[in-house]
């Protein structure tokens, strides 16, 4: 069985690379992450990871019609660090579950992927909002794609993204969760709160640069073929660190909530 699962992981990574959703380094890292999840949580873990990946790919394809405004650091193809930021925490939890089987770690695994999916759907769908995003820290309207900002459409998408993963997980592990309805509520909220933590973390500490040519604020080190100037945030706190914080926070909330209510 494990050989078949690992073969499936490789096929998914190759498909993602072929569809230009992953770089080569991203595809290799995805194989490692998927393999660890397959070893730790078997077919169900891999299926939930697949649900996150394919839903993100579909949502990303829809959002690709939007013009690149030059704000976000990276494009649609995820590299190794992006894959680790979104799936590294879930892979670690899967291995922990393999060593110490517990419903708590399944909840942490689900919440981590729910947070990653929540953040992805919010980013990809929120950019279609007709209203400019509201920066939660500066409390001003900012261009679409600015870290630390939200829209009503993006927030709805964030909740839906978390709910999608949790519903799928309950379908898979229906006999494991002691209370399906409580699990649905607490894990969906854990994923959504992970996305909210991502927004706050990005708004407070994520590095922001300004282009000396066009004066746009961006996450990129180079813009208009010129090196940008750092204007705020921590130089090491890029979007990948923020996303890692998102999935970590979601997992922690999921485990704590499960310990308290399940």
N, C-alpha and C positions, 0 to 999 in steps of 0.2 A: 504493500500500500504506500509506504513512504517513498519508494522509488517513483511510483506514478505521480505522487504529489509534487515531488521535486521536478519531474519532467513537465508537469503543468506550470510550475513556477517559471521555468525556462521559456516555455512557449509564450506565456503572458508577457514576459520581459522582451522577447523578440518582437512580439506584436506591437508593444508600446514603442520600441525603437523604430520599427518599420513605419509606424504611424506618426513618427517624429514627436512623440510625447515624452520620450526619454532620450538623453544623450547616451553615448556609449558607457561612460562612467556611471550614469544613472541606471542603465540597464543592468550592469554588473552588480551594483549595490542593491537593486531591486531583487535580484536572484538571491543574494545573501539574506536580505530581510525576509523575503517570502519563504526561504528554506527554513530559517529559524522559527518562523510562525508555524510552518507545516510540522516541524518536529515537535514543537511545544503544544500546539492545539489541533493538529491534524487537519482533516478535511474542512471542518467548520471554520477554523481560523483562516484557512486559505480562501474559503468562499467569502467570508466577511471582508478580507483584504481585497478580493476581487470586486466586491460590491462597491467599496470605496474607490478603487482605481477606475472601474468602468463608468461609474456615475460621474466622477470627476472629469474623465476624458470627454464624456458627452456634454457636460456642462461647459467645459473649456472650449469645445468646438463651437458651441452656440455663441460664446462670448468673443470668439476670435474675430467676429465681424466688426468689433470695435477697433477704432484706430489706436495704435500705440502712441500714447502721449509722452513717452520718454520718462515716466516717473518711476515705475517699478524697475528693480535692478536686473531681473532676468525675464526671459521670454516664456513661451508656452512649454518648451522642452525642459524637463526637470533633470538636474545633474545629481551627482552622488550626494552632496550635502543636502539638497532639497529632499531627496528620498529618505535620508536619515532623519531629517527634521520632522517629516510627516509620519514615517513608519518605524523609526528606530525605537521609540518608547514601547510601541506595541510588540515589537520583536523581543525586547528585553523581558517584558511581562510574560510573553508566551513561554520563554525559557524558564522563568521563575515558576510558572504554573506547572511546567513539566517536572520540576524538582519538588515543588510543594503544591500539589493539586488543591485548589480551593475556589469556591464560587466568587470570592472577593477578587481574585486575579482575573477571572473571566470578566467581571464587571469593569475592572481597570482596563483590560484590553479593549472591551467594547467602547468605553468612554473615551479612550485615547483616539480610536479611529473615528468616533462620533465627533470629537473636537476637530480633528483634521478635516473631516468632510464638511463640518459646519463652516470652518474658515474658508475652505475652497469654494463652496457654494456662495457664501457671502461675497467673496472677492469677485467671482466670475459673473454672478447675476447682479450684484449691487452696482456694477459699472453701467448697467443699462438704465439706472434710475434717471428720471427726468429732472430731479432736484439735485443740486450739488451736495456732496457729503458734508456732514457736520463733524468737525474735529472735536472729540470728547474732552480734550484737555484745554485747547485754546478757545473752544466754543465759537468757532468761526467757520464759514463755508469755505471749502477747499476743493481743488480739482479732483476728479475721479481718480482713484488709484492711490491717493495719499494715505500713508499708514497712520493709524490712530483715528480714522474717521469712519462714520457709519451713515447709512441711509435706511429709511423704513423698508424699502425693497430688499436691501442687503440683509437686514435683521430678520425679516421673514424667511429669506432664503437660508440664513444661518440656522434657524430653528428647524426648518424643513430638512436640511442636510443632516443634522444630528438625529432627528426623528427617523429618517430613512434608515440610517445605520442601526439604530436601536431596534426598530421593528424587525429588520432582517435578522438581527442577532437573536431576538426572542423566538423567531420562527425556527432558527437553528438549534438553540439551547432551551427549548420550551420545557424540557423535563429537568433542567438544572436549576433555573431560577425558582426560589421558594415562593415568590409572589410576582406574577407576570405584570400586573398593573402597577405595583410599586416600582418594579424594575424599569418599566417603560417611562415613568415620570422622572425618577432620580437620574437615570442614565442619559435621558434626553436633555435634562437640565445641566448635567455634568458636561456634556459635549458643547452645549450652547455657552455655558460659563467659560469653558476653555477658549472658545472663540472671542468672548468678551475680554478675557484676560489678555489674549493676543492683541486686541485693539488698544487696550490701555498701555500695555508694555511697549507697543510700537509707537504710541503717541508720546510717551514720556522719555524713553531711552533709545529708541532706534535711531541710527545715524541718518542724518539728512545733509545733502550737499546742495550747493547752488551753482548753476552754470554761469560762468563769467561772460558767456556769449549772449545767451537769451534770457538769463536771470530766472529760469525755471528752477523750482525746488525739486530735487530728484534723489533717488536712492543710489544712483549710478556714480561711479568714480570718474567716468568720462562722459561728456555730453557735447554735442556739436563739434566732435573731434578734438575737444580740449578737456584738460583735467579740471574737475569740479572742485569747489571749495567747501570744506565741512563747516556747517553753520550751527548744528546742534546734535545732541545725542552722543552716544559712546561709539567710538570708531569700530569696535569689535561687535557691537550689537546690530547686526544686519538682519534682514528678513528671515534668514534661516534660523538664527538664534531665537527670534520671536516665535517662529512656528514651532520650534522645539519646546519653547515655554508653553505654547498653546496645548500641545499634546500631553505634555507632562502634567500641567495643571488639570486638564480634563481627567487624566488617569487617576490622579490623587483624589480629586473630588469624587470620582466614581467609586473608588475603593472605600473612602471614608463614609460615603453615603450608604453604600451596601453594608458596611459594618454596623452602621447605626440603625438602619431600617429593615434589613433583610435577615 
